[in-house]
Amino acid sequence: MSSRRITLMVLSLLIAGSYLGTGWAQEVTPPAAQAPAPAPAEKPADKAPDTGMKKTRSQRISGIVTAVDAAGKTVTVKTKKQEVTLNLSEKTKVTSGKEKKDLADLKAGDKVTAFASDEGGKLTAKAIRMAAPKKSAAPAPAAPAPPAEQPAPSAPGTEAK
């Protein structure tokens, strides 16, 4: 073998040994000497019940109104995943487009987007936006009248004088 080949093999072994040596040099702690894992923190008993919605300051809920209880001041909205009952307060704003509306204007079947927050384990709506009513389709313009009949062109040389 050539001296060049021997040098490359020795160099390769040294590099490989340095990588393997660092793994063997690490100190291994026996399992009995490891610190015990901390016990999981207990949840407080007075925590609000899980409503299935994200725990954020304000939640956006979009769907279709399935029920309105004016006496109980609640609106039930069916989202893609579930039905959510929203409590209404005196501060709840109901709008449709730029128009201000009342609770009485909400009815089953309306598309709405509500912004609510969790207050005492209940979702309270801060604002409810009703989908703007669709503008009635304008009647289609009348079809243009067919053009008046024109006399057929005569052959050259047969024109009446």
MODELLER restraints for C-alpha pairs under 7 A, 6 or more apart:
rsr = mdl.restraints
at = mdl.atoms
rsr.add(forms.Gaussian(group=physical.xy_distance, feature=features.Distance(at['CA:48:A'], at['CA:120:A']), mean=6.35, stdev=0.5))
rsr.add(forms.Gaussian(group=physical.xy_distance, feature=features.Distance(at['CA:48:A'], at['CA:121:A']), mean=4.57, stdev=0.5))
rsr.add(forms.Gaussian(group=physical.xy_distance, feature=features.Distance(at['CA:49:A'], at['CA:121:A']), mean=5.61, stdev=0.5))
rsr.add(forms.Gaussian(group=physical.xy_distance, feature=features.Distance(at['CA:57:A'], at['CA:117:A']), mean=5.99, stdev=0.5))
rsr.add(forms.Gaussian(group=physical.xy_distance, feature=features.Distance(at['CA:58:A'], at['CA:115:A']), mean=6.20, stdev=0.5))
rsr.add(forms.Gaussian(group=physical.xy_distance, feature=features.Distance(at['CA:58:A'], at['CA:116:A']), mean=5.49, stdev=0.5))
rsr.add(forms.Gaussian(group=physical.xy_distance, feature=features.Distance(at['CA:58:A'], at['CA:117:A']), mean=4.86, stdev=0.5))
rsr.add(forms.Gaussian(group=physical.xy_distance, feature=features.Distance(at['CA:59:A'], at['CA:115:A']), mean=5.46, stdev=0.5))
rsr.add(forms.Gaussian(group=physical.xy_distance, feature=features.Distance(at['CA:59:A'], at['CA:116:A']), mean=5.19, stdev=0.5))
rsr.add(forms.Gaussian(group=physical.xy_distance, feature=features.Distance(at['CA:59:A'], at['CA:117:A']), mean=6.02, stdev=0.5))
rsr.add(forms.Gaussian(group=physical.xy_distance, feature=features.Distance(at['CA:60:A'], at['CA:113:A']), mean=6.82, stdev=0.5))
rsr.add(forms.Gaussian(group=physical.xy_distance, feature=features.Distance(at['CA:60:A'], at['CA:114:A']), mean=5.78, stdev=0.5))
rsr.add(forms.Gaussian(group=physical.xy_distance, feature=features.Distance(at['CA:60:A'], at['CA:115:A']), mean=4.74, stdev=0.5))
rsr.add(forms.Gaussian(group=physical.xy_distance, feature=features.Distance(at['CA:60:A'], at['CA:116:A']), mean=6.64, stdev=0.5))
rsr.add(forms.Gaussian(group=physical.xy_distance, feature=features.Distance(at['CA:61:A'], at['CA:113:A']), mean=5.57, stdev=0.5))
rsr.add(forms.Gaussian(group=physical.xy_distance, feature=features.Distance(at['CA:61:A'], at['CA:114:A']), mean=5.07, stdev=0.5))
rsr.add(forms.Gaussian(group=physical.xy_distance, feature=features.Distance(at['CA:61:A'], at['CA:115:A']), mean=6.31, stdev=0.5))
rsr.add(forms.Gaussian(group=physical.xy_distance, feature=features.Distance(at['CA:62:A'], at['CA:79:A']), mean=6.03, stdev=0.5))
rsr.add(forms.Gaussian(group=physical.xy_distance, feature=features.Distance(at['CA:62:A'], at['CA:112:A']), mean=5.79, stdev=0.5))
rsr.add(forms.Gaussian(group=physical.xy_distance, feature=features.Distance(at['CA:62:A'], at['CA:113:A']), mean=4.24, stdev=0.5))
rsr.add(forms.Gaussian(group=physical.xy_distance, feature=features.Distance(at['CA:62:A'], at['CA:114:A']), mean=6.29, stdev=0.5))
rsr.add(forms.Gaussian(group=physical.xy_distance, feature=features.Distance(at['CA:63:A'], at['CA:77:A']), mean=5.79, stdev=0.5))
rsr.add(forms.Gaussian(group=physical.xy_distance, feature=features.Distance(at['CA:63:A'], at['CA:78:A']), mean=5.30, stdev=0.5))
rsr.add(forms.Gaussian(group=physical.xy_distance, feature=features.Distance(at['CA:63:A'], at['CA:79:A']), mean=4.44, stdev=0.5))
rsr.add(forms.Gaussian(group=physical.xy_distance, feature=features.Distance(at['CA:63:A'], at['CA:111:A']), mean=5.80, stdev=0.5))
rsr.add(forms.Gaussian(group=physical.xy_distance, feature=features.Distance(at['CA:63:A'], at['CA:112:A']), mean=5.72, stdev=0.5))
rsr.add(forms.Gaussian(group=physical.xy_distance, feature=features.Distance(at['CA:63:A'], at['CA:113:A']), mean=6.58, stdev=0.5))
rsr.add(forms.Gaussian(group=physical.xy_distance, feature=features.Distance(at['CA:64:A'], at['CA:77:A']), mean=5.40, stdev=0.5))
rsr.add(forms.Gaussian(group=physical.xy_distance, feature=features.Distance(at['CA:64:A'], at['CA:78:A']), mean=5.33, stdev=0.5))
rsr.add(forms.Gaussian(group=physical.xy_distance, feature=features.Distance(at['CA:64:A'], at['CA:79:A']), mean=6.80, stdev=0.5))
rsr.add(forms.Gaussian(group=physical.xy_distance, feature=features.Distance(at['CA:64:A'], at['CA:109:A']), mean=5.69, stdev=0.5))
rsr.add(forms.Gaussian(group=physical.xy_distance, feature=features.Distance(at['CA:64:A'], at['CA:110:A']), mean=5.56, stdev=0.5))
rsr.add(forms.Gaussian(group=physical.xy_distance, feature=features.Distance(at['CA:64:A'], at['CA:111:A']), mean=4.51, stdev=0.5))
rsr.add(forms.Gaussian(group=physical.xy_distance, feature=features.Distance(at['CA:64:A'], at['CA:112:A']), mean=6.04, stdev=0.5))
rsr.add(forms.Gaussian(group=physical.xy_distance, feature=features.Distance(at['CA:65:A'], at['CA:76:A']), mean=5.82, stdev=0.5))
rsr.add(forms.Gaussian(group=physical.xy_distance, feature=features.Distance(at['CA:65:A'], at['CA:77:A']), mean=4.44, stdev=0.5))
rsr.add(forms.Gaussian(group=physical.xy_distance, feature=features.Distance(at['CA:65:A'], at['CA:78:A']), mean=6.32, stdev=0.5))
rsr.add(forms.Gaussian(group=physical.xy_distance, feature=features.Distance(at['CA:65:A'], at['CA:107:A']), mean=6.74, stdev=0.5))
rsr.add(forms.Gaussian(group=physical.xy_distance, feature=features.Distance(at['CA:65:A'], at['CA:108:A']), mean=4.85, stdev=0.5))
rsr.add(forms.Gaussian(group=physical.xy_distance, feature=features.Distance(at['CA:65:A'], at['CA:109:A']), mean=5.31, stdev=0.5))
rsr.add(forms.Gaussian(group=physical.xy_distance, feature=features.Distance(at['CA:65:A'], at['CA:110:A']), mean=5.39, stdev=0.5))
rsr.add(forms.Gaussian(group=physical.xy_distance, feature=features.Distance(at['CA:65:A'], at['CA:111:A']), mean=6.42, stdev=0.5))
rsr.add(forms.Gaussian(group=physical.xy_distance, feature=features.Distance(at['CA:65:A'], at['CA:112:A']), mean=6.97, stdev=0.5))
rsr.add(forms.Gaussian(group=physical.xy_distance, feature=features.Distance(at['CA:66:A'], at['CA:76:A']), mean=5.59, stdev=0.5))
rsr.add(forms.Gaussian(group=physical.xy_distance, feature=features.Distance(at['CA:66:A'], at['CA:77:A']), mean=5.69, stdev=0.5))
rsr.add(forms.Gaussian(group=physical.xy_distance, feature=features.Distance(at['CA:66:A'], at['CA:78:A']), mean=6.43, stdev=0.5))
rsr.add(forms.Gaussian(group=physical.xy_distance, feature=features.Distance(at['CA:66:A'], at['CA:108:A']), mean=4.76, stdev=0.5))
rsr.add(forms.Gaussian(group=physical.xy_distance, feature=features.Distance(at['CA:66:A'], at['CA:109:A']), mean=6.25, stdev=0.5))
rsr.add(forms.Gaussian(group=physical.xy_distance, feature=features.Distance(at['CA:67:A'], at['CA:75:A']), mean=5.84, stdev=0.5))
rsr.add(forms.Gaussian(group=physical.xy_distance, feature=features.Distance(at['CA:67:A'], at['CA:76:A']), mean=5.06, stdev=0.5))
rsr.add(forms.Gaussian(group=physical.xy_distance, feature=features.Distance(at['CA:67:A'], at['CA:108:A']), mean=5.50, stdev=0.5))
rsr.add(forms.Gaussian(group=physical.xy_distance, feature=features.Distance(at['CA:68:A'], at['CA:74:A']), mean=6.11, stdev=0.5))
rsr.add(forms.Gaussian(group=physical.xy_distance, feature=features.Distance(at['CA:68:A'], at['CA:75:A']), mean=4.61, stdev=0.5))
rsr.add(forms.Gaussian(group=physical.xy_distance, feature=features.Distance(at['CA:68:A'], at['CA:76:A']), mean=6.43, stdev=0.5))
rsr.add(forms.Gaussian(group=physical.xy_distance, feature=features.Distance(at['CA:68:A'], at['CA:107:A']), mean=6.41, stdev=0.5))
rsr.add(forms.Gaussian(group=physical.xy_distance, feature=features.Distance(at['CA:68:A'], at['CA:108:A']), mean=6.93, stdev=0.5))
rsr.add(forms.Gaussian(group=physical.xy_distance, feature=features.Distance(at['CA:69:A'], at['CA:75:A']), mean=6.26, stdev=0.5))
rsr.add(forms.Gaussian(group=physical.xy_distance, feature=features.Distance(at['CA:73:A'], at['CA:87:A']), mean=6.05, stdev=0.5))
rsr.add(forms.Gaussian(group=physical.xy_distance, feature=features.Distance(at['CA:73:A'], at['CA:88:A']), mean=5.30, stdev=0.5))
rsr.add(forms.Gaussian(group=physical.xy_distance, feature=features.Distance(at['CA:74:A'], at['CA:85:A']), mean=6.57, stdev=0.5))
rsr.add(forms.Gaussian(group=physical.xy_distance, feature=features.Distance(at['CA:74:A'], at['CA:86:A']), mean=5.47, stdev=0.5))
rsr.add(forms.Gaussian(group=physical.xy_distance, feature=features.Distance(at['CA:74:A'], at['CA:87:A']), mean=4.54, stdev=0.5))
rsr.add(forms.Gaussian(group=physical.xy_distance, feature=features.Distance(at['CA:74:A'], at['CA:88:A']), mean=5.71, stdev=0.5))
rsr.add(forms.Gaussian(group=physical.xy_distance, feature=features.Distance(at['CA:75:A'], at['CA:85:A']), mean=5.73, stdev=0.5))
rsr.add(forms.Gaussian(group=physical.xy_distance, feature=features.Distance(at['CA:75:A'], at['CA:86:A']), mean=5.24, stdev=0.5))
rsr.add(forms.Gaussian(group=physical.xy_distance, feature=features.Distance(at['CA:75:A'], at['CA:87:A']), mean=6.66, stdev=0.5))
rsr.add(forms.Gaussian(group=physical.xy_distance, feature=features.Distance(at['CA:76:A'], at['CA:83:A']), mean=6.68, stdev=0.5))
rsr.add(forms.Gaussian(group=physical.xy_distance, feature=features.Distance(at['CA:76:A'], at['CA:84:A']), mean=5.58, stdev=0.5))
rsr.add(forms.Gaussian(group=physical.xy_distance, feature=features.Distance(at['CA:76:A'], at['CA:85:A']), mean=4.28, stdev=0.5))
rsr.add(forms.Gaussian(group=physical.xy_distance, feature=features.Distance(at['CA:76:A'], at['CA:86:A']), mean=6.12, stdev=0.5))
rsr.add(forms.Gaussian(group=physical.xy_distance, feature=features.Distance(at['CA:77:A'], at['CA:83:A']), mean=5.62, stdev=0.5))
rsr.add(forms.Gaussian(group=physical.xy_distance, feature=features.Distance(at['CA:77:A'], at['CA:84:A']), mean=5.28, stdev=0.5))
rsr.add(forms.Gaussian(group=physical.xy_distance, feature=features.Distance(at['CA:77:A'], at['CA:85:A']), mean=6.36, stdev=0.5))
rsr.add(forms.Gaussian(group=physical.xy_distance, feature=features.Distance(at['CA:78:A'], at['CA:84:A']), mean=6.31, stdev=0.5))
rsr.add(forms.Gaussian(group=physical.xy_distance, feature=features.Distance(at['CA:86:A'], at['CA:123:A']), mean=5.34, stdev=0.5))
rsr.add(forms.Gaussian(group=physical.xy_distance, feature=features.Distance(at['CA:86:A'], at['CA:124:A']), mean=5.52, stdev=0.5))
rsr.add(forms.Gaussian(group=physical.xy_distance, feature=features.Distance(at['CA:86:A'], at['CA:125:A']), mean=5.88, stdev=0.5))
rsr.add(forms.Gaussian(group=physical.xy_distance, feature=features.Distance(at['CA:87:A'], at['CA:123:A']), mean=6.09, stdev=0.5))
rsr.add(forms.Gaussian(group=physical.xy_distance, feature=features.Distance(at['CA:87:A'], at['CA:124:A']), mean=4.59, stdev=0.5))
rsr.add(forms.Gaussian(group=physical.xy_distance, feature=features.Distance(at['CA:87:A'], at['CA:125:A']), mean=6.04, stdev=0.5))
rsr.add(forms.Gaussian(group=physical.xy_distance, feature=features.Distance(at['CA:88:A'], at['CA:124:A']), mean=5.79, stdev=0.5))
rsr.add(forms.Gaussian(group=physical.xy_distance, feature=features.Distance(at['CA:88:A'], at['CA:125:A']), mean=5.54, stdev=0.5))
rsr.add(forms.Gaussian(group=physical.xy_distance, feature=features.Distance(at['CA:91:A'], at['CA:126:A']), mean=6.72, stdev=0.5))
rsr.add(forms.Gaussian(group=physical.xy_distance, feature=features.Distance(at['CA:92:A'], at['CA:125:A']), mean=6.03, stdev=0.5))
rsr.add(forms.Gaussian(group=physical.xy_distance, feature=features.Distance(at['CA:92:A'], at['CA:126:A']), mean=4.65, stdev=0.5))
rsr.add(forms.Gaussian(group=physical.xy_distance, feature=features.Distance(at['CA:92:A'], at['CA:127:A']), mean=5.24, stdev=0.5))
rsr.add(forms.Gaussian(group=physical.xy_distance, feature=features.Distance(at['CA:93:A'], at['CA:126:A']), mean=6.45, stdev=0.5))
rsr.add(forms.Gaussian(group=physical.xy_distance, feature=features.Distance(at['CA:93:A'], at['CA:127:A']), mean=4.60, stdev=0.5))
rsr.add(forms.Gaussian(group=physical.xy_distance, feature=features.Distance(at['CA:93:A'], at['CA:128:A']), mean=6.16, stdev=0.5))
rsr.add(forms.Gaussian(group=physical.xy_distance, feature=features.Distance(at['CA:94:A'], at['CA:100:A']), mean=6.16, stdev=0.5))
rsr.add(forms.Gaussian(group=physical.xy_distance, feature=features.Distance(at['CA:94:A'], at['CA:101:A']), mean=5.15, stdev=0.5))
rsr.add(forms.Gaussian(group=physical.xy_distance, feature=features.Distance(at['CA:94:A'], at['CA:102:A']), mean=5.96, stdev=0.5))
rsr.add(forms.Gaussian(group=physical.xy_distance, feature=features.Distance(at['CA:94:A'], at['CA:103:A']), mean=6.95, stdev=0.5))
rsr.add(forms.Gaussian(group=physical.xy_distance, feature=features.Distance(at['CA:94:A'], at['CA:127:A']), mean=5.90, stdev=0.5))
rsr.add(forms.Gaussian(group=physical.xy_distance, feature=features.Distance(at['CA:94:A'], at['CA:128:A']), mean=4.79, stdev=0.5))
rsr.add(forms.Gaussian(group=physical.xy_distance, feature=features.Distance(at['CA:94:A'], at['CA:129:A']), mean=5.92, stdev=0.5))
rsr.add(forms.Gaussian(group=physical.xy_distance, feature=features.Distance(at['CA:95:A'], at['CA:101:A']), mean=5.06, stdev=0.5))
rsr.add(forms.Gaussian(group=physical.xy_distance, feature=features.Distance(at['CA:95:A'], at['CA:128:A']), mean=6.39, stdev=0.5))
rsr.add(forms.Gaussian(group=physical.xy_distance, feature=features.Distance(at['CA:95:A'], at['CA:129:A']), mean=4.96, stdev=0.5))
rsr.add(forms.Gaussian(group=physical.xy_distance, feature=features.Distance(at['CA:95:A'], at['CA:130:A']), mean=6.00, stdev=0.5))
rsr.add(forms.Gaussian(group=physical.xy_distance, feature=features.Distance(at['CA:96:A'], at['CA:129:A']), mean=5.73, stdev=0.5))
rsr.add(forms.Gaussian(group=physical.xy_distance, feature=features.Distance(at['CA:96:A'], at['CA:130:A']), mean=4.72, stdev=0.5))
rsr.add(forms.Gaussian(group=physical.xy_distance, feature=features.Distance(at['CA:96:A'], at['CA:131:A']), mean=6.12, stdev=0.5))
rsr.add(forms.Gaussian(group=physical.xy_distance, feature=features.Distance(at['CA:96:A'], at['CA:132:A']), mean=5.35, stdev=0.5))
rsr.add(forms.Gaussian(group=physical.xy_distance, feature=features.Distance(at['CA:97:A'], at['CA:132:A']), mean=5.25, stdev=0.5))
rsr.add(forms.Gaussian(group=physical.xy_distance, feature=features.Distance(at['CA:110:A'], at['CA:130:A']), mean=6.85, stdev=0.5))
rsr.add(forms.Gaussian(group=physical.xy_distance, feature=features.Distance(at['CA:111:A'], at['CA:130:A']), mean=5.99, stdev=0.5))
rsr.add(forms.Gaussian(group=physical.xy_distance, feature=features.Distance(at['CA:111:A'], at['CA:131:A']), mean=5.47, stdev=0.5))
rsr.add(forms.Gaussian(group=physical.xy_distance, feature=features.Distance(at['CA:112:A'], at['CA:128:A']), mean=6.58, stdev=0.5))
rsr.add(forms.Gaussian(group=physical.xy_distance, feature=features.Distance(at['CA:112:A'], at['CA:129:A']), mean=5.46, stdev=0.5))
rsr.add(forms.Gaussian(group=physical.xy_distance, feature=features.Distance(at['CA:112:A'], at['CA:130:A']), mean=4.48, stdev=0.5))
rsr.add(forms.Gaussian(group=physical.xy_distance, feature=features.Distance(at['CA:112:A'], at['CA:131:A']), mean=5.77, stdev=0.5))
rsr.add(forms.Gaussian(group=physical.xy_distance, feature=features.Distance(at['CA:113:A'], at['CA:128:A']), mean=5.80, stdev=0.5))
rsr.add(forms.Gaussian(group=physical.xy_distance, feature=features.Distance(at['CA:113:A'], at['CA:129:A']), mean=5.19, stdev=0.5))
rsr.add(forms.Gaussian(group=physical.xy_distance, feature=features.Distance(at['CA:113:A'], at['CA:130:A']), mean=6.64, stdev=0.5))
rsr.add(forms.Gaussian(group=physical.xy_distance, feature=features.Distance(at['CA:114:A'], at['CA:125:A']), mean=6.41, stdev=0.5))
rsr.add(forms.Gaussian(group=physical.xy_distance, feature=features.Distance(at['CA:114:A'], at['CA:127:A']), mean=5.69, stdev=0.5))
rsr.add(forms.Gaussian(group=physical.xy_distance, feature=features.Distance(at['CA:114:A'], at['CA:128:A']), mean=4.27, stdev=0.5))
rsr.add(forms.Gaussian(group=physical.xy_distance, feature=features.Distance(at['CA:114:A'], at['CA:129:A']), mean=6.18, stdev=0.5))
rsr.add(forms.Gaussian(group=physical.xy_distance, feature=features.Distance(at['CA:115:A'], at['CA:125:A']), mean=5.71, stdev=0.5))
rsr.add(forms.Gaussian(group=physical.xy_distance, feature=features.Distance(at['CA:115:A'], at['CA:126:A']), mean=5.67, stdev=0.5))
rsr.add(forms.Gaussian(group=physical.xy_distance, feature=features.Distance(at['CA:115:A'], at['CA:127:A']), mean=5.33, stdev=0.5))
rsr.add(forms.Gaussian(group=physical.xy_distance, feature=features.Distance(at['CA:115:A'], at['CA:128:A']), mean=6.46, stdev=0.5))
rsr.add(forms.Gaussian(group=physical.xy_distance, feature=features.Distance(at['CA:116:A'], at['CA:123:A']), mean=5.93, stdev=0.5))
rsr.add(forms.Gaussian(group=physical.xy_distance, feature=features.Distance(at['CA:116:A'], at['CA:124:A']), mean=5.20, stdev=0.5))
rsr.add(forms.Gaussian(group=physical.xy_distance, feature=features.Distance(at['CA:116:A'], at['CA:125:A']), mean=4.07, stdev=0.5))
rsr.add(forms.Gaussian(group=physical.xy_distance, feature=features.Distance(at['CA:116:A'], at['CA:126:A']), mean=5.35, stdev=0.5))
rsr.add(forms.Gaussian(group=physical.xy_distance, feature=features.Distance(at['CA:117:A'], at['CA:123:A']), mean=5.46, stdev=0.5))
rsr.add(forms.Gaussian(group=physical.xy_distance, feature=features.Distance(at['CA:117:A'], at['CA:124:A']), mean=5.53, stdev=0.5))
rsr.add(forms.Gaussian(group=physical.xy_distance, feature=features.Distance(at['CA:117:A'], at['CA:125:A']), mean=6.65, stdev=0.5))
rsr.add(forms.Gaussian(group=physical.xy_distance, feature=features.Distance(at['CA:118:A'], at['CA:124:A']), mean=6.31, stdev=0.5))
